[in-house]
Amino acid sequence: MQAVTERRDDAVAPTVRWALASLSLSMLLSSLGTSIANVALPTLAQVFAASFQDVQWVVLAYLLAITTLIVSAGRLGDMIGRRRLLLAGVALFTVASALCGAAPTLWLLVAARAAQGLGAAVMMALTMALVGETVAKEKTGRAMGLLGTMSAIGTALGPSLGGILIAGLGWRAIFLVNLPLGLLTLFLAYRHLPVDRRMPRVDTTSFDTVGTFLLALTLAAYALAMTVGRGSFGLVNMALLLAAVVGVGLLVLAQRKVASPLIRLTMFRDPVLSASLAMSVLVATVMMATLVVGPFYLSRTLGLDAAVVGLVVSVGPLVVALTGVPAGRMTDRFGAQRMTIVGLAGIAAGSGILTMMPPAFGIPGYIGPLAIITAGYALFQTANNTDVMTDVPRDQRGVISGMLNLSRNLGLITGASAMGAVFALASGPASIAVAPPEAVANGLRTTFALAAALIVVALLIAIGSRVFAARSSLRRAPHQGESR
């Protein structure tokens, strides 16, 4: 009997591996789509004779589509089947990539990028949700670590791959490269992902259209408030931020009244979920500082040229890629909550060291703390996602996966604006482009002192949620004994 069981496990294992390969490619493609277009902006400005503000929409359209629709994509996957919707998302991403590569005008390119972002939103939301249906519960951490590794590889590979493709084949190649990868992902997902379980017939009117519309408008207003103006925060930004606040209020009212809400407000009573989402926003805000502040410090204070700056900045995603799978194994072995705290402690320690590192230490003085920060981030991200997704009810995996991804995106958007503003203010009244080296170094120290403080807040949230959950379980235990 044991031999038969072992043969069955051996037969299933390859299917699981290929299913994970399809999920990994989905994560790689969606993250690659985020980072590969940035390097093409100068080229696109020349090709289409457009301003920087205009070509910036090639990046913003993709990010806005992901940010505004990722939760709705997760909810829709819960309703109609996650495998089915993931296949549609990959297909849309692939077709939209072809349209991007063939776009004759800038605004058709922007529209195609928005469609590509919609496909990426589906892929991001459902990739993590499908882990629970693909791997055993005790191996969830390893699978999450693998997805984190692929996301980091896509982020790190984008600028260098984009530069090579533009130099050799032209700007259209950075979008057309997605075609063979998208088709491969589609084939593997169709062949190896578990078929959606037969679910009760879904009433399409039960999908929360009003909630979806309000959430999309609210998130779009917030994202635009944090990104338009290229660092300045004027009346337009204030109006958009106010619109986002009003949108949150209207969304809460709508979710209380609808029979089948997009976001069940009662889920925020779960201390683990609420804490995880809050920590994810704080950590992503800090991580964005390494991408926003780092290049200025390396070029202005250390005097590095653009090529060396690019290599040093890529160390961060490289560390995440190398530590993602080991982080997953540690999470499975030592527990998600414990590793979440260890990861946060690593980010706080790296940020603190960076505030004390004098410029005289040069490149090693920057790379050392950066490696600690990013290794801590890889461990936190893997453990936090595992902690949330391991015991999620099956009918809510998509929407909660979408919310985890949304919290990360909101943190990145906030970090780009808020941490960039702190850095600019701390660097003195002069423009960053002409600020003296010591002023830029002071800006870096101030920014990462704030980053360390934000991570300390995240640590307090992690410890507090753990204590609260333990006390709640102790309170329930006597009642459970009485009922028995």
Helices and strands as residue ranges (DSSP letters): H 2-35, G 38-40, H 41-47, H 52-55, H 57-80, H 82-102, H 106-131, G 137-139, H 140-169, H 173-176, H 178-192, G 204-206, H 209-227, H 235-257, G 265-269, H 271-292, H 294-296, I 297-301, H 306-313, H 315-334, H 336-356, G 359-361, H 362-389, G 394-396, H 397-414, I 415-419, H 420-426, H 437-483
